[in-house]
Amino acid sequence: LYFLKRDPKLIERRLRAGPIAEKEPSQKIIQALAMLFFILVIVVPGIDHRFRWSDVPAPLVIVGDFFVGQGFLIYFLVCRENSFASATLEVGQDQKVVSSGPYRVVCHPLYAGGLLMFLFIPLGMGSYWGLLFVPPMIVVIIWRLLSEERFLIENLPGYDEYRKNTRYRLVPLVW
């Protein structure tokens, strides 16, 4: 609701998503894999819950839910800071490099928030089996991130300098 009122163009850019919306063949593959693993990270815990395959203690479920919430908060803060946060690889007219807010900490805070959510969604849903799909999703996120960096270096003036001046790409103190 916040963005519908304050930044409807952001909503428009975020809704234009998925393999069909991408222009590059490699991005179509990345988006298709991301959709597959996202669905599995949600559906498998639901099936797990239905058949009671996992017995995740309630405090661990609460911790999972807390970190999923933190991932959503990061996502919100990134979108509030960067109106050009598109779901596809593109550079908008008049787009400039954003280096404030969450972008001061890591180059790709939207992916950082998404990663945090994907890591904890299965636990937050009470499933150990859902965790099986987290590592391949991490690979897809890193593949997308590196591909996006190459694209932005070529197409967004000032991005390469920003990338060199921002110490971490995805996870503070790690990478």
Order of alpha helices (4+ residues) and beta strands (2+ residues): alpha-alpha-alpha-alpha-alpha-alpha-alpha
